[in-house]
Amino acid sequence: MNINHLCKEAYKTAKSKGWHDEKRETGTLIALIHSEVSEALEADRKGDSENFKEELADVCIRIFDLCGARDIDLEGAILAKMEKNKGRSYKHGGKAY
């Protein structure tokens, strides 16, 4: 199973549960991704490693859903970006993080 298949599956599941009965704005979907990232941060702050993993999975599922809804080739984008990152300078020009 590849990433693009997971995108299609996440979208299919969300659609079957009524989350795409009406067109959803990209900003709304991004905000939902952000909320899952925040939940992962809170789980990590509390030392709850099981919930942390689950929230990270939710982040991915939300991203997959967005990509499935917009027919985005996420796998291709990830591979291209990883290749681009290989050519970047050490710490991208002195960034602290």
C-alpha angles and dihedrals in degrees: 000000000000133000095261090054089053089051091054092046094048091050092046091052094046091047092050089053092054099257093124101039086117126030110272121216117243089236090058092051091047090050090053090052089050091051090055091050089052091050089052090051091052092048090052091048089054092048091241100147095175093054090042090058091046092051091049087053088051089053090055093045091052090049091047090049091052092048092046091050092049096038091238119170094230094169091055091046092051093049092048092048093047089053090049091050090057088067096051122110123255108291087352096276101330102312114164092221 
